[in-house]
Amino acid sequence: MKYIIANWKMNPESWKEAKAIVLGIKDAGSRAKQVATVICPPTLFVPDVGRLVRSPKIRLGAQDAYFEKSGAYTGQISPSMLKDCGVSHLIVGHSERRREGDTDEIVQKKLKSALSLGFTVIVCVGEKERDEHGFYLAHVEAQLASALKGTSRKDVSRVIIAYEPIWAIGKSAARAATAEEIEHMMLYIRKIIVGIHGKPAAKHIRTIYGGSVDVKETPVLIGIPYVDGLLVGRESLNPKNFSEIIRIADRA
Ligand code: PGA
């Protein structure tokens, strides 16, 4: 089973456009046999997206949630509220949230809270830049070790690690990561998790890739060993191309 996850970020600007995207990917998502499609719209659109997609193949996700269940936290959305709206998947630690102040400690709290409520959690890790000395490896290891602190071996089956090298994300990305770089990091992440939770955890680990994923690159990306899926930003707003990504992953 592959995961194709749409991270819409703060897009689109209206429900009318959001509805058109959902309707445009519904067919490919519900027909796929080997792919679980997860749509993570802006929180405001979550309930309506949930009402539009009633296929067990298409899951509802959210881009972030606070770690407390309720209380005096102006402007925050709690994981319990999302759960009540039918959300089953949650992204934590996206680099754009980390940039806005989510520390490793906050990511750890968000993961713990979401796991305790039964979510499947997509934990994003990734370095800002690559250096010749390999410090980027230590950076990813530290992010993972911190996020997973306090989780159990059983939790691993509800955690999906998304490797998103920041230098390869978005319109201004210098270049895409190579297949070799991605495979190497997928293996490295698995090694770290085995180090934390022991060898039996290995068979439950899922690692996905994100960073300027487009329909053209999908056949190569989805074929990389240990890539269990893709986290797609900009291209997930284009229903035709995103549907094609789902179909390619389904055939892979
Ligand atoms: P991108 O975004 O596909 O637009 O590079 C990916 C992400 O940040 O999740």
Boltz pocket constraint, residues with backbone or C-beta under 6 A from the ligand:
constraints:
  - pocket:
      binder: B
      contacts: [[A, 7], [A, 164], [A, 168], [A, 169], [A, 170], [A, 171], [A, 210], [A, 211], [A, 212], [A, 213], [A, 231], [A, 232], [A, 233], [A, 234], [A, 235]]
      max_distance: 6.0
